[in-house]
Amino acid sequence: MTRWILHFLRDERGAESTELAITGVVCAGGSVAVFDELNDKINEKVKFTVRYVNKASGD
């Protein structure tokens, strides 16, 4: 049993895959946060533009 545990701890197969998976998850999470913030900023600009156009047209 002890030999199996030591062998398991020294085995590095799949370590690179795990690292790549973690990197992918972090990048995806960052992308979601950036696009969410970008969406908020675009909505603010659109609302500002609509208010400006409505005010300029006399509505």
C-alpha positions as CSV (number, residue, x, y, z in Angstrom):
1,M,0.0,0.0,0.0
2,T,2.8,2.4,0.9
3,R,4.5,1.7,-2.4
4,W,1.3,2.4,-4.3
5,I,0.8,5.7,-2.6
6,L,4.4,6.8,-3.3
7,H,4.1,5.7,-6.9
8,F,0.9,7.7,-7.2
9,L,2.5,10.8,-5.7
10,R,5.5,10.6,-8.1
11,D,3.3,9.9,-11.2
12,E,3.2,13.1,-13.3
13,R,1.0,11.8,-16.1
14,G,-1.8,14.2,-16.7
15,A,-0.2,17.0,-14.7
16,E,0.3,19.1,-17.8
17,S,-3.3,18.5,-18.8
18,T,-4.5,19.6,-15.4
19,E,-2.4,22.8,-15.6
20,L,-3.8,23.6,-19.0
21,A,-7.3,23.0,-17.8
22,I,-6.8,25.3,-14.9
23,T,-5.3,28.0,-17.2
24,G,-8.3,27.6,-19.5
25,V,-10.8,28.1,-16.7
26,V,-9.0,31.2,-15.5
27,C,-8.9,32.7,-19.0
28,A,-12.6,31.9,-19.6
29,G,-13.6,33.5,-16.3
30,G,-11.5,36.6,-17.0
31,S,-13.1,36.8,-20.5
32,V,-16.6,36.6,-19.0
33,A,-15.8,39.4,-16.5
34,V,-14.4,41.6,-19.3
35,F,-17.3,41.1,-21.6
36,D,-19.8,41.8,-18.8
37,E,-18.1,45.1,-18.0
38,L,-17.9,45.9,-21.7
39,N,-21.6,45.2,-22.0
40,D,-22.4,47.6,-19.1
41,K,-20.3,50.4,-20.7
42,I,-21.9,50.0,-24.1
43,N,-25.4,50.1,-22.6
44,E,-24.5,53.3,-20.7
45,K,-23.3,54.9,-24.0
46,V,-26.4,53.8,-25.9
47,K,-28.7,55.2,-23.2
48,F,-26.7,58.5,-23.2
49,T,-27.0,58.7,-27.0
50,V,-30.7,58.0,-27.0
51,R,-31.3,60.7,-24.4
52,Y,-29.1,63.2,-26.3
53,V,-31.0,62.5,-29.6
54,N,-34.4,62.8,-27.9
55,K,-33.4,66.1,-26.3
56,A,-32.1,67.5,-29.5
57,S,-35.2,66.5,-31.4
58,G,-37.4,68.2,-28.8
59,D,-39.1,65.1,-27.3
